[in-house]
Amino acid sequence: MDTSFIQYNSSFLDYAKDNRKHQTNSESLFREQVKNRKFHWYKFKRQKVIWSFILDFYCSELLLWIEIDWWYHLKRQDYDKVRDSEIKHKWIKVIRFKNEEIENNLEWVLEELNEIIGKKI
C-alpha cells in the first residue's frame, strides 16, 4: 500500500493545530521521547489528520498510530470503536497507552513500543 499520501479532511486542520498548542502532560512527555526522530529514527507526527480523524501520534513509515487516552475517551467509547475500526481497516495499527502509564512508567511505555516496532508491527 502506498502510504506517501493519505487523504484528510482539511476542516480538521485548525482543530489539530489547536490540539498541538494545548497538549496534555502525557502527550508532552511522550512527544519528548519521539520528536526529531529520537525513537529508532522514525518520524512521529502529533495530532495528525487522517481522513476525518485526528490521531495523537502517527508514524507513516510504520503505519502506526499511538493513542494516548485521557478522561474524555471514557465518554467517547462508541466513537472510538468506530474510529479504530475504520483506521485499522486501512492497515494502520493502533496502540493505546493510558495517561497514567506515560506519566508514571514512561520507560515501560517505550519498552512496549520498542518491542512492537521490533516485531515490525
N, CA, C and O atoms as CSV, one atom per row, in Angstrom:
chain,resi,resn,atom,element,x,y,z
A,1,MET,N,N,0.834,-1.182,0.000
A,1,MET,CA,C,0.000,0.000,0.000
A,1,MET,C,C,0.876,1.241,0.000
A,1,MET,O,O,1.823,1.334,0.780
A,2,ASP,N,N,0.566,2.188,-0.865
A,2,ASP,CA,C,1.303,3.439,-0.931
A,2,ASP,C,C,0.868,4.333,0.222
A,2,ASP,O,O,-0.293,4.733,0.301
A,3,THR,N,N,1.799,4.643,1.111
A,3,THR,CA,C,1.483,5.465,2.278
A,3,THR,C,C,2.045,6.872,2.149
A,3,THR,O,O,2.065,7.621,3.125
A,4,SER,N,N,2.501,7.240,0.955
A,4,SER,CA,C,3.097,8.556,0.803
A,4,SER,C,C,2.079,9.671,0.995
A,4,SER,O,O,2.442,10.775,1.400
A,5,PHE,N,N,0.812,9.396,0.710
A,5,PHE,CA,C,-0.212,10.414,0.918
A,5,PHE,C,C,-1.506,9.742,1.345
A,5,PHE,O,O,-2.016,8.848,0.669
A,6,ILE,N,N,-2.022,10.186,2.471
A,6,ILE,CA,C,-3.316,9.709,2.943
A,6,ILE,C,C,-4.239,10.910,2.966
A,6,ILE,O,O,-3.890,11.967,3.492
A,7,GLN,N,N,-5.403,10.743,2.401
A,7,GLN,CA,C,-6.348,11.850,2.342
A,7,GLN,C,C,-6.740,12.317,3.734
A,7,GLN,O,O,-6.688,11.566,4.709
A,8,TYR,N,N,-7.131,13.578,3.789
A,8,TYR,CA,C,-7.581,14.128,5.064
A,8,TYR,C,C,-8.626,15.206,4.811
A,8,TYR,O,O,-8.695,15.796,3.732
A,9,ASN,N,N,-9.418,15.440,5.812
A,9,ASN,CA,C,-10.453,16.462,5.774
A,9,ASN,C,C,-9.835,17.758,6.279
A,9,ASN,O,O,-9.532,17.874,7.466
A,10,SER,N,N,-9.646,18.724,5.405
A,10,SER,CA,C,-8.938,19.957,5.765
A,10,SER,C,C,-9.671,20.783,6.819
A,10,SER,O,O,-9.066,21.644,7.458
A,11,SER,N,N,-10.954,20.532,7.006
A,11,SER,CA,C,-11.678,21.288,8.028
A,11,SER,C,C,-11.218,20.926,9.444
A,11,SER,O,O,-11.558,21.623,10.400
A,12,PHE,N,N,-10.447,19.839,9.585
A,12,PHE,CA,C,-9.946,19.417,10.887
A,12,PHE,C,C,-8.559,19.990,11.193
A,12,PHE,O,O,-8.066,19.823,12.308
A,13,LEU,N,N,-7.930,20.653,10.244
A,13,LEU,CA,C,-6.562,21.119,10.439
A,13,LEU,C,C,-6.436,22.142,11.571
A,13,LEU,O,O,-5.500,22.069,12.366
A,14,ASP,N,N,-7.362,23.081,11.648
A,14,ASP,CA,C,-7.292,24.081,12.718
A,14,ASP,C,C,-7.483,23.443,14.089
A,14,ASP,O,O,-6.823,23.824,15.056
A,15,TYR,N,N,-8.375,22.483,14.167
A,15,TYR,CA,C,-8.611,21.786,15.426
A,15,TYR,C,C,-7.353,21.016,15.843
A,15,TYR,O,O,-6.977,21.021,17.015
A,16,ALA,N,N,-6.708,20.358,14.883
A,16,ALA,CA,C,-5.476,19.614,15.171
A,16,ALA,C,C,-4.367,20.569,15.622
A,16,ALA,O,O,-3.613,20.264,16.545
A,17,LYS,N,N,-4.280,21.713,14.969
A,17,LYS,CA,C,-3.280,22.719,15.351
A,17,LYS,C,C,-3.522,23.203,16.779
A,17,LYS,O,O,-2.580,23.368,17.554
A,18,ASP,N,N,-4.777,23.428,17.118
A,18,ASP,CA,C,-5.123,23.840,18.473
A,18,ASP,C,C,-4.770,22.751,19.484
A,18,ASP,O,O,-4.297,23.046,20.581
A,19,ASN,N,N,-5.001,21.493,19.111
A,19,ASN,CA,C,-4.626,20.373,19.986
A,19,ASN,C,C,-3.121,20.338,20.229
A,19,ASN,O,O,-2.674,20.028,21.334
A,20,ARG,N,N,-2.336,20.656,19.194
A,20,ARG,CA,C,-0.887,20.666,19.359
A,20,ARG,C,C,-0.461,21.776,20.324
A,20,ARG,O,O,0.473,21.599,21.106
A,21,LYS,N,N,-1.143,22.910,20.265
A,21,LYS,CA,C,-0.818,24.029,21.156
A,21,LYS,C,C,-1.205,23.733,22.601
A,21,LYS,O,O,-0.568,24.234,23.528
A,22,HIS,N,N,-2.240,22.927,22.797
A,22,HIS,CA,C,-2.767,22.652,24.135
A,22,HIS,C,C,-2.686,21.163,24.458
A,22,HIS,O,O,-3.681,20.543,24.831
A,23,GLN,N,N,-1.502,20.604,24.311
A,23,GLN,CA,C,-1.340,19.172,24.543
A,23,GLN,C,C,-1.411,18.847,26.030
A,23,GLN,O,O,-1.142,19.688,26.887
A,24,THR,N,N,-1.776,17.620,26.303
A,24,THR,CA,C,-1.840,17.156,27.691
A,24,THR,C,C,-0.419,16.909,28.187
A,24,THR,O,O,0.528,16.863,27.401
A,25,ASN,N,N,-0.287,16.751,29.487
A,25,ASN,CA,C,1.015,16.447,30.066
A,25,ASN,C,C,1.550,15.125,29.516
A,25,ASN,O,O,2.739,15.011,29.218
A,26,SER,N,N,0.691,14.148,29.383
A,26,SER,CA,C,1.105,12.845,28.852
A,26,SER,C,C,1.600,12.967,27.414
A,26,SER,O,O,2.618,12.379,27.048
A,27,GLU,N,N,0.880,13.729,26.610
A,27,GLU,CA,C,1.304,13.934,25.222
A,27,GLU,C,C,2.658,14.631,25.169
A,27,GLU,O,O,3.511,14.288,24.351
A,28,SER,N,N,2.846,15.597,26.036
A,28,SER,CA,C,4.116,16.319,26.081
A,28,SER,C,C,5.268,15.397,26.470
A,28,SER,O,O,6.335,15.441,25.856
A,29,LEU,N,N,5.058,14.572,27.479
A,29,LEU,CA,C,6.091,13.625,27.912
A,29,LEU,C,C,6.435,12.634,26.801
A,29,LEU,O,O,7.607,12.359,26.543
A,30,PHE,N,N,5.406,12.105,26.151
A,30,PHE,CA,C,5.634,11.141,25.072
A,30,PHE,C,C,6.341,11.812,23.899
A,30,PHE,O,O,7.271,11.252,23.318
A,31,ARG,N,N,5.895,13.000,23.564
A,31,ARG,CA,C,6.489,13.728,22.437
A,31,ARG,C,C,7.982,13.945,22.633
A,31,ARG,O,O,8.758,13.816,21.686
A,32,GLU,N,N,8.384,14.270,23.844
A,32,GLU,CA,C,9.810,14.481,24.108
A,32,GLU,C,C,10.634,13.243,23.767
A,32,GLU,O,O,11.810,13.359,23.420
A,33,GLN,N,N,10.038,12.076,23.861
A,33,GLN,CA,C,10.758,10.825,23.597
A,33,GLN,C,C,10.818,10.467,22.116
A,33,GLN,O,O,11.697,9.714,21.698
A,34,VAL,N,N,9.896,10.996,21.321
A,34,VAL,CA,C,9.835,10.581,19.917
A,34,VAL,C,C,10.076,11.717,18.922
A,34,VAL,O,O,10.201,11.467,17.723
A,35,LYS,N,N,10.144,12.952,19.399
A,35,LYS,CA,C,10.293,14.061,18.446
A,35,LYS,C,C,11.672,14.032,17.797
A,35,LYS,O,O,12.625,13.472,18.339
A,36,ASN,N,N,11.749,14.644,16.635
A,36,ASN,CA,C,13.005,14.755,15.879
A,36,ASN,C,C,13.673,13.406,15.630
A,36,ASN,O,O,14.898,13.287,15.648
A,37,ARG,N,N,12.838,12.396,15.396
A,37,ARG,CA,C,13.324,11.051,15.070
A,37,ARG,C,C,14.204,10.439,16.163
A,37,ARG,O,O,15.101,9.652,15.864
A,38,LYS,N,N,13.957,10.791,17.414
A,38,LYS,CA,C,14.734,10.244,18.546
A,38,LYS,C,C,14.508,8.754,18.740
A,38,LYS,O,O,15.393,8.051,19.227
A,39,PHE,N,N,13.337,8.267,18.366
A,39,PHE,CA,C,12.994,6.880,18.630
A,39,PHE,C,C,13.210,6.041,17.373
A,39,PHE,O,O,12.353,6.010,16.490
A,40,HIS,N,N,14.335,5.374,17.294
A,40,HIS,CA,C,14.685,4.489,16.165
A,40,HIS,C,C,14.645,5.207,14.814
A,40,HIS,O,O,14.443,4.573,13.779
A,41,TRP,N,N,14.830,6.484,14.824
A,41,TRP,CA,C,14.849,7.294,13.608
A,41,TRP,C,C,13.514,7.354,12.885
A,41,TRP,O,O,13.472,7.735,11.715
A,42,TYR,N,N,12.432,6.991,13.542
A,42,TYR,CA,C,11.102,7.094,12.947
A,42,TYR,C,C,10.514,8.467,13.237
A,42,TYR,O,O,10.719,9.038,14.308
A,43,LYS,N,N,9.793,8.972,12.278
A,43,LYS,CA,C,9.149,10.269,12.446
A,43,LYS,C,C,7.712,10.065,12.927
A,43,LYS,O,O,6.912,9.394,12.274
A,44,PHE,N,N,7.407,10.650,14.064
A,44,PHE,CA,C,6.057,10.620,14.618
A,44,PHE,C,C,5.468,12.017,14.520
A,44,PHE,O,O,6.010,12.974,15.073
A,45,LYS,N,N,4.361,12.122,13.818
A,45,LYS,CA,C,3.649,13.402,13.732
A,45,LYS,C,C,2.572,13.414,14.794
A,45,LYS,O,O,1.884,12.414,15.001
A,46,ARG,N,N,2.424,14.535,15.465
A,46,ARG,CA,C,1.403,14.618,16.503
A,46,ARG,C,C,0.178,15.336,15.977
A,46,ARG,O,O,0.270,16.247,15.155
A,47,GLN,N,N,-0.971,14.903,16.470
A,47,GLN,CA,C,-2.263,15.441,16.065
A,47,GLN,C,C,-2.386,15.431,14.530
A,47,GLN,O,O,-2.687,16.447,13.904
A,48,LYS,N,N,-2.149,14.278,13.967
A,48,LYS,CA,C,-2.163,14.081,12.520
A,48,LYS,C,C,-3.597,13.840,12.046
A,48,LYS,O,O,-4.298,12.967,12.557
A,49,VAL,N,N,-4.014,14.632,11.061
A,49,VAL,CA,C,-5.346,14.462,10.483
A,49,VAL,C,C,-5.258,13.407,9.390
A,49,VAL,O,O,-4.477,13.524,8.445
A,50,ILE,N,N,-6.081,12.372,9.545
A,50,ILE,CA,C,-6.199,11.308,8.551
A,50,ILE,C,C,-7.686,11.102,8.317
A,50,ILE,O,O,-8.445,10.850,9.252
A,51,TRP,N,N,-8.090,11.209,7.070
A,51,TRP,CA,C,-9.494,11.177,6.692
A,51,TRP,C,C,-10.243,12.215,7.529
A,51,TRP,O,O,-9.963,13.408,7.411
A,52,SER,N,N,-11.168,11.799,8.355
A,52,SER,CA,C,-11.888,12.753,9.213
A,52,SER,C,C,-11.585,12.496,10.690
A,52,SER,O,O,-12.437,12.687,11.558
A,53,PHE,N,N,-10.368,12.064,10.948
A,53,PHE,CA,C,-9.955,11.754,12.309
A,53,PHE,C,C,-8.660,12.482,12.631
A,53,PHE,O,O,-7.876,12.815,11.742
A,54,ILE,N,N,-8.454,12.721,13.910
A,54,ILE,CA,C,-7.198,13.295,14.379
A,54,ILE,C,C,-6.540,12.255,15.283
A,54,ILE,O,O,-7.114,11.822,16.282
A,55,LEU,N,N,-5.331,11.868,14.909
A,55,LEU,CA,C,-4.589,10.851,15.652
A,55,LEU,C,C,-3.555,11.538,16.536
A,55,LEU,O,O,-2.883,12.471,16.096
A,56,ASP,N,N,-3.424,11.087,17.768
A,56,ASP,CA,C,-2.479,11.731,18.691
A,56,ASP,C,C,-1.064,11.744,18.120
A,56,ASP,O,O,-0.449,12.803,17.991
A,57,PHE,N,N,-0.554,10.566,17.780
A,57,PHE,CA,C,0.771,10.450,17.169
A,57,PHE,C,C,0.662,9.433,16.031
A,57,PHE,O,O,0.005,8.400,16.163
A,58,TYR,N,N,1.316,9.745,14.918
A,58,TYR,CA,C,1.232,8.853,13.757
A,58,TYR,C,C,2.598,8.741,13.097
A,58,TYR,O,O,3.278,9.742,12.872
A,59,CYS,N,N,2.990,7.506,12.790
A,59,CYS,CA,C,4.226,7.237,12.059
A,59,CYS,C,C,3.851,6.574,10.737
A,59,CYS,O,O,3.408,5.426,10.706
A,60,SER,N,N,4.033,7.309,9.656
A,60,SER,CA,C,3.647,6.784,8.333
A,60,SER,C,C,4.565,5.655,7.883
A,60,SER,O,O,4.134,4.773,7.140
A,61,GLU,N,N,5.819,5.667,8.318
A,61,GLU,CA,C,6.763,4.619,7.930
A,61,GLU,C,C,6.343,3.251,8.472
A,61,GLU,O,O,6.603,2.217,7.858
A,62,LEU,N,N,5.698,3.268,9.617
A,62,LEU,CA,C,5.270,2.025,10.264
A,62,LEU,C,C,3.773,1.770,10.152
A,62,LEU,O,O,3.285,0.720,10.571
A,63,LEU,N,N,3.039,2.736,9.583
A,63,LEU,CA,C,1.582,2.695,9.597
A,63,LEU,C,C,1.101,2.453,11.025
A,63,LEU,O,O,0.307,1.550,11.289
A,64,LEU,N,N,1.602,3.281,11.933
A,64,LEU,CA,C,1.365,3.109,13.352
A,64,LEU,C,C,0.769,4.377,13.954
A,64,LEU,O,O,1.268,5.484,13.751
A,65,TRP,N,N,-0.298,4.180,14.691
A,65,TRP,CA,C,-0.979,5.264,15.390
A,65,TRP,C,C,-0.859,5.005,16.882
A,65,TRP,O,O,-1.217,3.931,17.364
A,66,ILE,N,N,-0.355,5.993,17.610
A,66,ILE,CA,C,-0.260,5.918,19.067
A,66,ILE,C,C,-1.363,6.810,19.626
A,66,ILE,O,O,-1.400,8.011,19.360
A,67,GLU,N,N,-2.242,6.218,20.387
A,67,GLU,CA,C,-3.337,6.967,21.012
A,67,GLU,C,C,-3.048,7.058,22.501
A,67,GLU,O,O,-2.796,6.050,23.161
A,68,ILE,N,N,-3.087,8.260,23.010
A,68,ILE,CA,C,-2.897,8.481,24.433
A,68,ILE,C,C,-4.247,8.858,25.010
A,68,ILE,O,O,-4.789,9.928,24.733
A,69,ASP,N,N,-4.771,7.962,25.812
A,69,ASP,CA,C,-6.119,8.136,26.352
A,69,ASP,C,C,-6.099,9.028,27.575
A,69,ASP,O,O,-5.170,8.997,28.381
A,70,TRP,N,N,-7.113,9.796,27.687
A,70,TRP,CA,C,-7.322,10.550,28.901
A,70,TRP,C,C,-8.805,10.630,29.137
A,70,TRP,O,O,-9.572,10.008,28.402
A,71,TRP,N,N,-9.233,11.354,30.114
A,71,TRP,CA,C,-10.587,11.289,30.655
A,71,TRP,C,C,-11.701,11.340,29.618
A,71,TRP,O,O,-12.687,10.622,29.780
A,72,TYR,N,N,-11.606,12.131,28.580
A,72,TYR,CA,C,-12.753,12.251,27.678
A,72,TYR,C,C,-12.998,11.006,26.848
A,72,TYR,O,O,-14.093,10.827,26.316
A,73,HIS,N,N,-12.004,10.148,26.726
A,73,HIS,CA,C,-12.224,8.908,25.969
A,73,HIS,C,C,-13.203,7.979,26.679
A,73,HIS,O,O,-13.826,7.129,26.043
A,74,LEU,N,N,-13.338,8.136,27.974
A,74,LEU,CA,C,-14.312,7.327,28.706
A,74,LEU,C,C,-15.737,7.629,28.247
A,74,LEU,O,O,-16.600,6.752,28.273
A,75,LYS,N,N,-15.976,8.847,27.835
A,75,LYS,CA,C,-17.299,9.266,27.379
A,75,LYS,C,C,-17.494,9.046,25.878
A,75,LYS,O,O,-18.596,9.231,25.362
A,76,ARG,N,N,-16.436,8.655,25.183
A,76,ARG,CA,C,-16.489,8.535,23.731
A,76,ARG,C,C,-16.159,7.121,23.249
A,76,ARG,O,O,-15.637,6.952,22.147
A,77,GLN,N,N,-16.447,6.140,24.035
A,77,GLN,CA,C,-16.034,4.786,23.694
A,77,GLN,C,C,-16.663,4.282,22.394
A,77,GLN,O,O,-16.002,3.595,21.615
A,78,ASP,N,N,-17.925,4.614,22.154
A,78,ASP,CA,C,-18.565,4.174,20.908
A,78,ASP,C,C,-17.901,4.819,19.702
A,78,ASP,O,O,-17.630,4.150,18.705
A,79,TYR,N,N,-17.641,6.111,19.790
A,79,TYR,CA,C,-16.962,6.818,18.700
A,79,TYR,C,C,-15.568,6.232,18.484
A,79,TYR,O,O,-15.153,6.004,17.348
A,80,ASP,N,N,-14.854,5.993,19.575
A,80,ASP,CA,C,-13.507,5.434,19.470
A,80,ASP,C,C,-13.515,4.075,18.788
A,80,ASP,O,O,-12.615,3.777,18.002
A,81,LYS,N,N,-14.513,3.247,19.073
A,81,LYS,CA,C,-14.603,1.931,18.435
A,81,LYS,C,C,-14.786,2.059,16.927
A,81,LYS,O,O,-14.152,1.337,16.157
A,82,VAL,N,N,-15.641,2.963,16.513
A,82,VAL,CA,C,-15.867,3.193,15.077
A,82,VAL,C,C,-14.590,3.720,14.431
A,82,VAL,O,O,-14.173,3.231,13.381
A,83,ARG,N,N,-13.975,4.707,15.055
A,83,ARG,CA,C,-12.740,5.285,14.523
A,83,ARG,C,C,-11.650,4.226,14.430
A,83,ARG,O,O,-10.979,4.115,13.404
A,84,ASP,N,N,-11.471,3.451,15.487
A,84,ASP,CA,C,-10.452,2.403,15.480
A,84,ASP,C,C,-10.690,1.410,14.352
A,84,ASP,O,O,-9.759,1.023,13.644
A,85,SER,N,N,-11.923,1.007,14.192
A,85,SER,CA,C,-12.264,0.032,13.162
A,85,SER,C,C,-11.971,0.574,11.764
A,85,SER,O,O,-11.388,-0.124,10.935
A,86,GLU,N,N,-12.368,1.792,11.508
A,86,GLU,CA,C,-12.136,2.391,10.190
A,86,GLU,C,C,-10.648,2.534,9.898
A,86,GLU,O,O,-10.198,2.259,8.786
A,87,ILE,N,N,-9.896,2.958,10.888
A,87,ILE,CA,C,-8.465,3.156,10.677
A,87,ILE,C,C,-7.744,1.828,10.538
A,87,ILE,O,O,-6.859,1.701,9.691
A,88,LYS,N,N,-8.094,0.841,11.338
A,88,LYS,CA,C,-7.489,-0.485,11.220
A,88,LYS,C,C,-7.791,-1.102,9.855
A,88,LYS,O,O,-6.960,-1.810,9.288
A,89,HIS,N,N,-8.977,-0.828,9.340
A,89,HIS,CA,C,-9.364,-1.329,8.022
A,89,HIS,C,C,-8.430,-0.791,6.933
A,89,HIS,O,O,-8.305,-1.390,5.864
A,90,LYS,N,N,-7.792,0.315,7.204
A,90,LYS,CA,C,-6.862,0.929,6.245
A,90,LYS,C,C,-5.417,0.515,6.529
A,90,LYS,O,O,-4.490,1.177,6.063
A,91,TRP,N,N,-5.211,-0.555,7.279
A,91,TRP,CA,C,-3.903,-1.134,7.568
A,91,TRP,C,C,-3.059,-0.299,8.522
A,91,TRP,O,O,-1.836,-0.441,8.548
A,92,ILE,N,N,-3.679,0.549,9.288
A,92,ILE,CA,C,-2.948,1.302,10.298
A,92,ILE,C,C,-3.177,0.627,11.644
A,92,ILE,O,O,-4.315,0.410,12.059
A,93,LYS,N,N,-2.087,0.302,12.316
A,93,LYS,CA,C,-2.171,-0.351,13.623
A,93,LYS,C,C,-2.282,0.711,14.704
A,93,LYS,O,O,-1.610,1.741,14.651
A,94,VAL,N,N,-3.135,0.453,15.682
A,94,VAL,CA,C,-3.304,1.373,16.796
A,94,VAL,C,C,-2.752,0.760,18.078
A,94,VAL,O,O,-2.966,-0.417,18.369
A,95,ILE,N,N,-2.047,1.579,18.824
A,95,ILE,CA,C,-1.567,1.210,20.149
A,95,ILE,C,C,-2.049,2.290,21.098
A,95,ILE,O,O,-1.870,3.481,20.846
A,96,ARG,N,N,-2.654,1.867,22.179
A,96,ARG,CA,C,-3.166,2.818,23.173
A,96,ARG,C,C,-2.342,2.737,24.451
A,96,ARG,O,O,-2.007,1.658,24.939
A,97,PHE,N,N,-2.034,3.903,24.969
A,97,PHE,CA,C,-1.413,4.000,26.282
A,97,PHE,C,C,-2.268,4.928,27.126
A,97,PHE,O,O,-2.817,5.914,26.634
A,98,LYS,N,N,-2.369,4.599,28.389
A,98,LYS,CA,C,-3.118,5.445,29.317
A,98,LYS,C,C,-2.216,6.575,29.809
A,98,LYS,O,O,-0.994,6.438,29.864
A,99,ASN,N,N,-2.838,7.677,30.158
A,99,ASN,CA,C,-2.075,8.799,30.718
A,99,ASN,C,C,-1.204,8.344,31.874
A,99,ASN,O,O,-0.030,8.703,31.961
A,100,GLU,N,N,-1.793,7.548,32.765
A,100,GLU,CA,C,-1.074,7.106,33.955
A,100,GLU,C,C,0.168,6.295,33.587
A,100,GLU,O,O,1.196,6.400,34.258
A,101,GLU,N,N,0.083,5.498,32.540
A,101,GLU,CA,C,1.228,4.700,32.119
A,101,GLU,C,C,2.366,5.601,31.655
A,101,GLU,O,O,3.532,5.351,31.963
A,102,ILE,N,N,2.027,6.630,30.924
A,102,ILE,CA,C,3.056,7.538,30.423
A,102,ILE,C,C,3.630,8.381,31.555
A,102,ILE,O,O,4.844,8.564,31.650
A,103,GLU,N,N,2.767,8.884,32.397
A,103,GLU,CA,C,3.224,9.766,33.471
A,103,GLU,C,C,3.963,9.029,34.578
A,103,GLU,O,O,4.872,9.590,35.190
A,104,ASN,N,N,3.588,7.780,34.847
A,104,ASN,CA,C,4.178,7.043,35.963
A,104,ASN,C,C,5.191,5.980,35.558
A,104,ASN,O,O,5.975,5.523,36.390
A,105,ASN,N,N,5.181,5.581,34.279
A,105,ASN,CA,C,6.058,4.497,33.864
A,105,ASN,C,C,6.438,4.645,32.391
A,105,ASN,O,O,6.232,3.740,31.583
A,106,LEU,N,N,6.989,5.792,32.071
A,106,LEU,CA,C,7.337,6.098,30.679
A,106,LEU,C,C,8.349,5.097,30.120
A,106,LEU,O,O,8.282,4.737,28.945
A,107,GLU,N,N,9.266,4.657,30.941
A,107,GLU,CA,C,10.257,3.684,30.491
A,107,GLU,C,C,9.583,2.402,29.996
A,107,GLU,O,O,9.971,1.852,28.965
A,108,TRP,N,N,8.584,1.932,30.724
A,108,TRP,CA,C,7.834,0.739,30.310
A,108,TRP,C,C,7.118,0.987,28.987
A,108,TRP,O,O,7.123,0.123,28.109
A,109,VAL,N,N,6.503,2.155,28.835
A,109,VAL,CA,C,5.801,2.502,27.587
A,109,VAL,C,C,6.774,2.415,26.410
A,109,VAL,O,O,6.450,1.837,25.373
A,110,LEU,N,N,7.948,2.984,26.575
A,110,LEU,CA,C,8.939,2.961,25.499
A,110,LEU,C,C,9.432,1.546,25.209
A,110,LEU,O,O,9.690,1.199,24.056
A,111,GLU,N,N,9.561,0.733,26.251
A,111,GLU,CA,C,9.936,-0.676,26.054
A,111,GLU,C,C,8.855,-1.418,25.270
A,111,GLU,O,O,9.162,-2.198,24.368
A,112,GLU,N,N,7.598,-1.176,25.614
A,112,GLU,CA,C,6.488,-1.799,24.881
A,112,GLU,C,C,6.500,-1.375,23.410
A,112,GLU,O,O,6.351,-2.205,22.512
A,113,LEU,N,N,6.675,-0.101,23.184
A,113,LEU,CA,C,6.724,0.412,21.816
A,113,LEU,C,C,7.919,-0.166,21.073
A,113,LEU,O,O,7.807,-0.526,19.901
A,114,ASN,N,N,9.041,-0.256,21.734
A,114,ASN,CA,C,10.242,-0.838,21.146
A,114,ASN,C,C,10.003,-2.290,20.740
A,114,ASN,O,O,10.413,-2.717,19.661
A,115,GLU,N,N,9.343,-3.037,21.607
A,115,GLU,CA,C,9.064,-4.442,21.311
A,115,GLU,C,C,8.119,-4.568,20.101
A,115,GLU,O,O,8.320,-5.426,19.241
A,116,ILE,N,N,7.117,-3.732,20.044
A,116,ILE,CA,C,6.159,-3.766,18.942
A,116,ILE,C,C,6.839,-3.399,17.633
A,116,ILE,O,O,6.620,-4.050,16.611
A,117,ILE,N,N,7.651,-2.373,17.660
A,117,ILE,CA,C,8.370,-1.959,16.445
A,117,ILE,C,C,9.375,-3.032,16.056
A,117,ILE,O,O,9.571,-3.304,14.872
A,118,GLY,N,N,10.012,-3.640,17.050
A,118,GLY,CA,C,10.976,-4.706,16.771
A,118,GLY,C,C,10.364,-5.876,16.042
A,118,GLY,O,O,11.045,-6.575,15.291
A,119,LYS,N,N,9.082,-6.093,16.258
A,119,LYS,CA,C,8.360,-7.173,15.571
A,119,LYS,C,C,7.892,-6.718,14.197
A,119,LYS,O,O,7.190,-7.450,13.500
A,120,LYS,N,N,8.282,-5.514,13.812
A,120,LYS,CA,C,7.901,-4.909,12.527
A,120,LYS,C,C,6.400,-4.781,12.371
A,120,LYS,O,O,5.852,-4.842,11.271
A,121,ILE,N,N,5.769,-4.607,13.486
A,121,ILE,CA,C,4.326,-4.393,13.574
A,121,ILE,C,C,3.636,-5.429,12.781
A,121,ILE,O,O,2.407,-5.439,12.715
